Amino acid sequence: MFVRGVVEVSSHCRENCRYCAMRRDNRALTRYRLAADELAELIIHQRPASITDIDIQAGEDPVAVREVVLPLVRELRRRTNLGITLCLGTLSQQEYDELREAGGDYYVMKIETGNPDHYDLIGAPGSLAERVAAICYLARTGWKVSSGLIMGLPGQTSAEVEQTLNLLTLLPLAGCSVSPFVAGEQTPFGTSPNGDIEQTLNCVARLRLCAPHWIIPAVSAMRLVSEDGYVRAFKAGANLATINLTPSSARADYPIYKRDRIIMDEERVLSAIADAGCDFSPIGIADHLRNAPEVVLPKGVNIFA
């Protein structure tokens, strides 16, 4: 199992996704941006020894990209050999290029659903076509790219799940996540039922069979909807765990789902890996992917056919 750390650097977001509690219309949320120098100190000197990669996440916040993420990535690249993953939403091509030049390795760009009409219904950023174009641009310019879907989104049909899985296997990806839907507080979908863990784990297994080389994370939402969901994700085919390094003073104000989060700290993550009968990898994601098959989108393929 690959083990990475995550720092959630900003809860500001310009998007208004109907499923996410960080949506811009959530006026009840206290917004924050962390300081790059403090994060660098935390990651460089206080990260657990099992971590080989760091995931820098934020709401879609161009200010945080300029003022926090770019200097942080440059400092980490200068002072560590960590693989650097970024999950910052849809940005401009110039911003992607600057982040790549600064030292980013791996970019997470989730589509959530592969049906254009459903994508619009859930209020995801821009359009599905724009999201896919961003994934293709990132892969074409040297990034390793991961995407993902949410199982159990309101309005989701079994046909749309199949459409999403088919689209994901056509994209130039190095990894993919499957997260069960969790009803977020202060969202239009706040009273909807959570996603089913069995369907979620079945999707993990299908992706593993379709793409044996992919990086597939176990996600904290699995633990939120099912006590043993995180451990079972490893048994279903997940090969990445994430230790939350976000300072405790900020965690409650980064409610991807809700303020009452399951924080996957070092003890929980390493215990889950052990319970699944696995061990953690001494090789990081970036090093692993340098030897993985190159994935490109075949010319002439219509991904929305």
N, C-alpha and C positions, 0 to 999 in steps of 0.2 A: 504494500500500500504506500502510495506517495502521501507525504504529509506536508501540508503548507500552512502558513499562518495567514490570517486576514486582518487588515486594519480598515475600518470603515471611516474614511477621512472627512466626509461631509454628508449631512442629511438635507442639504438644500437640493431642490429638484425643480426643473422648469416644466416637467411633464405632468400629466394628470391622469395616469392610468387608473382605471376603475377598480383594479384589484390590489393596488399597493397603498399602504398607509403613509408612504412618504410623498404622495401626490400633492401637487402644489396647492390644491384647495383645502388641505387639512390644516386649518388654522389653529388647531389644538396642539400641534407639534412644535416643540422648541427646536429650532434649527441651529446647527453648529458647523464650524469648520475647524479641524485640528491643525496644529502648527507643524510644518514640515520638519523642523529641527528636533522637536520633541519626539515625533514619530521615528525619525532616523535613530535617535538614541535608544528608543524602546526596541526597535527591530534589531539593531546591531548588537546591543549589549544584553538584552533581556529575553530574547526569543528562546524557546525550548530547543534542546540539541537535536530533536528529531526532525525539525523543520528544514526542508531543503529549498522551499519556494515561498514567496510572499505574494499575497493577493491584495491589491489596493483597490478598494471599492468606494463608490460614492453615488449619490443621486446624480442626475444629469445636471452637472454644475460646472460650466466653463470657467468660472472664477477659481474653483478648487483645482481644476486642471492646471491653470496657469500658476497659481500662487502656492499650491501645496504639492500636487502630484509630480509635476515636472522637476522641481528641485529635489523632491524626495527620491525619485527614480534615479536622478543623476548621482546623488549621494550614495545610494545603495549600490549602484553599479560601480562606483569608484572604490567603495570600502568593503564590499562583500562579493561572494560568488553565488549569491542567491538567484534562482530563476525568478523573474518578475512578471506576474500576471496582473492585468488591469481589467477592471469592470466598471466602465465610466459612461456607458450609454452611447448614443449616436452623436458623434462629434463631426467636425469638418475634416476633410482629407488632410489639411495642413496640420491640424492637431494630432491626428493619427501619426503623421510623419514625424512630427516633433517628439512625440512619445516614443516612437520606435528608435529615433536617433539618440534619445536620452538613455535608452537601455532596456526598453520593454521587450519581452519575449512572446507573450501569450495574451490574447485579447478575448474576453468573454462577451459575446453578443447574442443574447437569447432572442429567439423569435416568439416563444411562448405558445403560439398556435400557427399552423401552416395554412390556414384557410383565410384568404384576404377579408371576407365579410366578417368572420368571427374576430379577426384581428382588429377590425374597426369597432366591433361591438364592445370589446373589452377596453378600448381606449388606449391601446399600446402606442408607443411613440411613432409618429409619422404614419407610413404605410408599410405593409409587409414587403412590397417590392423595394422600398427604400432600405429597409433593414437588410434584406438579402443582398442588395447592391453594396452595402457597407461591408458585409461579411466577405464578399468576393474581392472588394478593394483591399481589405486588410490582408487576405491570403495572398493576393497578387503582389503586395509590397513587402513581403517577408515575414509577416506575423504568422504564428500558429494560432488558430482560431478555434474557440469552443462556442457552441450554441446550446439551446435547451428548450424544453417545453414544460408547461404546467398541466398536470393531470387533474381533471375535475373542475376546470374553469366553468363558471356559469354559462349555459348555452352550448357547451361542448357536446358534440355527438361522436359516436364511435367512428363514423365515416371521417370526421375531421381529425380524429386521433391518427387514423391510418394515413390520411393526407399529410399530416405533420411529420410522421415518422418517415414517410417516403421522401418528403422534401429534405429532411435533415440528412438522409443518406446520400442525396445528390450533391449537397453543398461541400465545398473544400474545407472540411473540418478536421481537426486533430482531437476533438473531444466533444462531449455533449452531456448535459444534465437532464434529469427528470425530477421535477419537484411536485409533490401533492399540493393542490390548492389549499391555502389556509385563508379563511375569511379575515380580512384586515379591518382593524378598527378605523372609524371615520372614513369609510369607503362606501360607494354605492352597493358593493357586494358583501357588506358586512354581516348580513343575516343569512348568507348562502351556506350550505353544508360544506365541510371540508372534503378534500379529495380522498379517494380510497387508496389505502396503502397497498393492497394486493394489485390493483391495476398499475400503480406506480412502479412496483417492483417487477411486474411482468414487462413493463416498458424498458426498465433497466436491463433485464435479461435479453430482450430482443435486440437492443442496441449493441450489447456485448457480442451477441452472435453475428450481427450484421457487420460490425467493425471491431475485430479483436484487438486492434492496436490503439483504439481510442482511450483517452483519459475520461473516465466517468466518475463524477464525485458522488459520495453519499452526502446528503444535505440535511441541515438541521431541521427542516420542516418534516422530514420523515420521523424524527424523534418526537416532534410536536404532535403528530397525528397518531402515532403508535409507539408504545414504550420500547418495543424491540425493532422498530423500523430501521434504525440506523445500522444496527448489526446485520440485519437481514439484507440490507442493501449490498454489503460486501459479499455476502453469499450469493446474491443474484448477479453480481458482475461488476459492481463499483470497485474502483481501485484508487480512489483519492479521498482523503479525509482532511478537514480544515479545522485548525485550532484558532479560536477567536482571541486576538491580541488587542482589540479595541479597548482603550482605557474604560474602566467600569463607570466613570462619571458620564460617559457619552452613550453607552450601549442602549439605554432605554429610549434615547432620542433617535435611534436608527431602526425604526419599526418596519422592516420589510413586510412583516405580517402583523404583529401586534407588540405592544410594550412588554407583555409577559412572554419573554423569549426563552428558548432552551439554548443556553450558552454552552457551546462545545469547547470546553477548556481542555488543557493538556491531559488531565486525568481521565476525563470522559472519552476523549478520542482514543488514547492509547489502550484504555480498557475495552473499548468497542472493537478495536483491531485485534486484540488478544482473544476476546470472546468469539470472534469469527474464525479463529484458528490461523490468523495471518501475522505477518511481521511488517515493520515499516521499512521502506526502501532507503538505502544510503545514496541512491542516485536520484537527482531532481528531475522534474518534469522537462525542463529545457534540455538537459543533457539526453534524456531518454528520447525526446522527439527529434533530436538531430539524426538519430539512426532509424526513425520510423519511416514508412513509405510516404512519398510525396503524394498529396491528394490535390487534384485539380478538377475544376468543372469542365467536362467535355464540351468542345465547341459545338454550337448548334443545339444544345439541350435546352428545351423550354421547361424550366422548373415549375411552371404553373400549369402545365398541360394536364 
